[in-house]
Amino acid sequence: MKISKRLAMIDKMVASTHHHIWDCCCDHGHLGMTLLERQAAQHIHFVDIVPSITKNLAQRLNQRFCAEQDQWQIHTLDALDIPIDQYSVEQRHLIIIAGLGGEQSLQLVQGLIEKYPNNDLQFLLCPLRHHYTLRLGLAKLSLSLVAEQLLKEQKWYYEIIHLTNYVNAVGCERIAKNPIIATGSLLWSEPNALHQEYLMQIMQHYQRVLRSLDASSEQHRLTQTMLTQYGQVLEGIN
Ligand SMILES: C[S@@+](CC[C@H](N)C(=O)[O-])C[C@H]1O[C@@H](n2cnc3c(N)ncnc32)[C@H](O)[C@@H]1O
């Protein structure tokens, strides 16, 4: 099926190594359907909190994927309540959260990590804003970075962040191979003109924000720090 460049990039970052893929906040369900078409996992779960969305989606899935009915499930749920505990602890889960703000994405990851400390969980996030504070929060959790990608679709830039928890199926701690850095790290590993353009846009945005803030506020201090750190990334890739 024809999907956006952003969803196509997320699809490309999904390896076929998970028992369950949860397309949380799925809305139109395009991503989950693409994953289902290529049988990316034994079970593809479509999750959305809005009943009219999941009702509509159920009709479309029943039409298009009737023969594969044992491979997909629809859940009308808050993504925080996905029933991972219904499955044995050996099963691997990929949780995709795309199209939500950074703060809400962080709350979901935090909640799921707390709820399922012994499960093998990976996350693919494509947040809409607030990447810096999202990563600051993620860095405090037992997560390690797998990959990061940047892309531009029409005039919008998107970051995709792939994470894994430290815990394997038998509950042993893994070492965090790639710690999470607030400005992004693997994101800039193969820099090109797009990366420069994006960093310049970030810097201009936060320079505007800084001017609007009370110089003695905590937000001012944080914005100044962000500008310094993004400036260092820009210098490093030039
Ligand atoms: C902007 S759409 C994103 C759709 C798709 N993931 C994408 O990236 O194109 C956001 C969707 O998230 C759903 N949503 C918001 N908060 C949610 C939550 N806590 N749990 C499940 N779904 C949620 C909304 O109902 C809406 O359908």
Ligand as a Chemical Component Dictionary entry (heavy atoms), coordinates in Angstrom:
data_LIG
# 
_chem_comp.id                   LIG 
_chem_comp.type                 NON-POLYMER 
_chem_comp.pdbx_formal_charge   0 
_chem_comp.three_letter_code    LIG 
# 
loop_
_chem_comp_atom.comp_id 
_chem_comp_atom.atom_id 
_chem_comp_atom.alt_atom_id 
_chem_comp_atom.type_symbol 
_chem_comp_atom.charge 
_chem_comp_atom.model_Cartn_x 
_chem_comp_atom.model_Cartn_y 
_chem_comp_atom.model_Cartn_z 
_chem_comp_atom.pdbx_ordinal 
LIG C1  C1  C 0  -1.699 12.023 14.878 1  
LIG S1  S1  S 1  -2.369 10.410 15.024 2  
LIG C2  C2  C 0  -0.925 9.459  14.627 3  
LIG C3  C3  C 0  -1.243 8.380  13.655 4  
LIG C4  C4  C 0  -0.094 7.514  13.224 5  
LIG N1  N1  N 0  0.568  6.878  14.343 6  
LIG C5  C5  C 0  0.903  8.306  12.416 7  
LIG O1  O1  O 0  2.008  8.571  12.916 8  
LIG O2  O2  O -1 0.589  8.670  11.281 9  
LIG C6  C6  C 0  -2.495 10.212 16.774 10 
LIG C7  C7  C 0  -3.447 9.083  17.198 11 
LIG O3  O3  O 0  -3.127 8.719  18.526 12 
LIG C8  C8  C 0  -4.300 8.362  19.211 13 
LIG N2  N2  N 0  -3.955 8.464  20.649 14 
LIG C9  C9  C 0  -3.643 9.580  21.358 15 
LIG N3  N3  N 0  -3.305 9.252  22.614 16 
LIG C10 C10 C 0  -3.417 7.909  22.725 17 
LIG C11 C11 C 0  -3.191 6.981  23.769 18 
LIG N4  N4  N 0  -2.787 7.372  24.991 19 
LIG N5  N5  N 0  -3.368 5.681  23.530 20 
LIG C12 C12 C 0  -3.783 5.249  22.310 21 
LIG N6  N6  N 0  -4.027 6.087  21.277 22 
LIG C13 C13 C 0  -3.833 7.403  21.473 23 
LIG C14 C14 C 0  -5.323 9.344  18.684 24 
LIG O4  O4  O 0  -6.627 8.852  18.849 25 
LIG C15 C15 C 0  -4.921 9.439  17.197 26 
LIG O5  O5  O 0  -5.636 8.522  16.422 27 
# 
loop_
_chem_comp_bond.comp_id 
_chem_comp_bond.atom_id_1 
_chem_comp_bond.atom_id_2 
_chem_comp_bond.value_order 
_chem_comp_bond.pdbx_ordinal 
LIG C1  S1  SING 1  
LIG S1  C2  SING 2  
LIG S1  C6  SING 3  
LIG C2  C3  SING 4  
LIG C3  C4  SING 5  
LIG C4  N1  SING 6  
LIG C4  C5  SING 7  
LIG C5  O1  DOUB 8  
LIG C5  O2  SING 9  
LIG C6  C7  SING 10 
LIG C7  O3  SING 11 
LIG C7  C15 SING 12 
LIG O3  C8  SING 13 
LIG C8  N2  SING 14 
LIG C8  C14 SING 15 
LIG N2  C9  SING 16 
LIG N2  C13 SING 17 
LIG C9  N3  DOUB 18 
LIG N3  C10 SING 19 
LIG C10 C11 SING 20 
LIG C10 C13 DOUB 21 
LIG C11 N4  SING 22 
LIG C11 N5  DOUB 23 
LIG N5  C12 SING 24 
LIG C12 N6  DOUB 25 
LIG N6  C13 SING 26 
LIG C14 O4  SING 27 
LIG C14 C15 SING 28 
LIG C15 O5  SING 29 
# 
